[in-house]
Amino acid sequence: DLIYLPEVPFNMEKFFADVVKIYEKNGKVLVALSEGVRDTENNLIASIFTDTADDKDNFGHRQMGGLATRLAAELKHITGAKVRGIELSLLQRCAAHCASKTDVDESYMSGKAAVENAVAGKTDYMPGFKCTRDENGYKCEIELLPLSEVANTEKKVPRDWINEEGNGVTQAFIDYALPLIEGENVGPKQSGLPR
């Protein structure tokens, strides 16, 4: 029902109002919220609830976590409803069997290109994707990108892919993302489990 991305400043009062409005109308609401959302002063919302200043990964990036649980507790207090905050980190990494055929094919292409180039002695590059979406459909090819250009950088979701309210996505985002989730992955199984 609601999607909050870090590209738009997060307003906690508006967030609570958005959730309550949909909950009162439908009796339920599902929210997807990035752990990286920030307020208008660029402060991580996660740091309001927890001190994450010293939690850094090996590259010096701040580690975030627990925001879903904290916001869920606040919403339970506000609405009196049964609320769950679920972080997809481990669940997401354990769900390769749910990946689309497009995702699996592109992952394989990327890994294959990385190994072939490493064996050929070509280092300091990363396989990237050069994709087209036109009347002939979706097509993706591997393109080697110099690490010096891509390491420690971020690519943001274009603002016109986020709705005006800042709590959802536009058709432009859906058109971009839809080819990425298409296709049934029929990978090998053993005793009914994916291998």
N, C-alpha and C positions, 0 to 999 in steps of 0.2 A: 504493500500500500504506500509506503514511504521509503525513499532512498536518499541518504545523505552522504555526499562526497566531499573530500577535503578541498576541492576547488572553490567551494562557496563557503563564506564565513558561517559558522554554526551559531545559532541563537537558541539557547536552551529553553527560554520561555516559549518561543515560537514552536520549538520541537514538542514540548509538552502539550501545547494547545493543538497542534496538528494531530498528535496521537489521540488525545481526548476526543476531538471532533469526530474522527473516524470510528473510534471505539463506541461512542454514544450512538452513532448512526448504524453501525454494523454488528456491534456486540463482540467484535474481534478486530485486531489490527496486527499486521506483520511489518516490521521495520528492518531495513538493511542500513547499517551505519558504519562508516569507515572508522577504524581506530584512530586515524590521522586527522579527524576533523579538528578545526581550530576556530577560536573566536575572532572577533574583528581586530583584535590587537595581535593576532597570530600566535596566541597561547594555545597549546594543546588542551583540549577539553579533558582528556584523560588525566592530566596533571592537576586538575581541580580536585579530583577525588583521591588521587594517590600521588606520592612524591616519586616521580619517575626520572628525576634529574640525573641520578647516578646510574640508571639502567641503560647501558650502551652495548651494542653489538661490537664485533671485531673491527668494524669500519668506523666506529664512533657515532653511529646513528642511535638516537634514543629508541629504547624498546618500550612498546606500549602494550597494555593489556588490562583487562578488568573493566573496561568502560561499559560493555554490555551489561554486566552484572550490576554495576552501580546505577546505571540509568534504569534498569529493570526494577531495582529496589525503590527508586524515586517514583516510578510510574505506578508501582503497586500501592505506594502510600497515597498517591494522588487519586487513583481510580478505584482502589479497593479490589481490583481484578487479580486473577491469577496471572502472573507475568513471569516469563523466562527470558533470561539473557543468554544467548548461545554464541560462543566464539567458534568459528569454523576452522581454526588453524589445523588442529590434528585431524578433525573429521574430513576436511578438505584434502589433506595429504593422503588419507587412507581410502579415498574414493576414486581411485584411478579407473575402476570398473564402470564408473558412471560418466567417464569422459566421452565427449562426442568423437565421431570418426574423424572429423576435421582436426580436432585437438590432438588426437593420437597420431594422425598422419604428419601433422606439422612438427610435433615433438620428435618423431622419428627422423624426419628430414633434418631437423636442427642438430640432433645428436650425431647423425651420420656425417653431416658436413663438418662438425667439430672434430670428429675422429679422423676423417680423411685429411683435413688440413693440418692437424697436429702431426700425423704420420708423415705428411709431405714436408714438414718442417716450417710450415707457415704458422707463426705464433703472433700473439698480441692482437688477435682479431676475435670477434664474437659473431656467431651466426645470427643474423637478424632476418626479419621477414619483409619482403616487398610484395604487397598484396594489391590486387585490383578488384574492383566491384563495378561491373558494367552490365550491358544487355546480354553479354555472353556468360554471365554468372561470376562467381567468386573464384579467383585464382591466386595462389601464393607461391612465391619462389624464395629461395635462400639468397641472402646478400651478406657478404662479409663486411663487418663494420669494425674500424679500428677501435681498440679498447680505449685509446686516449680520447676518443670523441664521445664514447657512451658510458664509460665507467663513472659511477657516482653522480649520474644525472638522472633526471626524472622526466617523464613525458606525461603531461597532464591531460585530463579529459577536457576537450574543448567546451567552453562555457555554453555554446549553443546546443550542446548535447544534454544540458541540464535544464529542467523547466524553470520558468521565471520565479516560482516560489522557492526554488532551491531545495525541494524535497522530493524530486523524482527526475526521470529522464525523458527526453523528447523522442519523437519518431526517428530523428537522425541517429541517435544512439542505438535504437533498436535495429535500424537498417544496417548499421555498422556491425553490431554484435551477432545478429541472427545467423549469418553464415558460419560463425565460429562454433555454434552449438548444434549444428545440423549433422545428421548422419548417425547411424547406430554403430557403435564399436562392438564388433563381434570377435573379441580376442580369445585366445586359448583358455580353456578351463580344465581343471583337474578336480575330480570329485565335487563338481558343482561350484567350485571357487575359482575366481580369476587367477591366472598365472602370468 
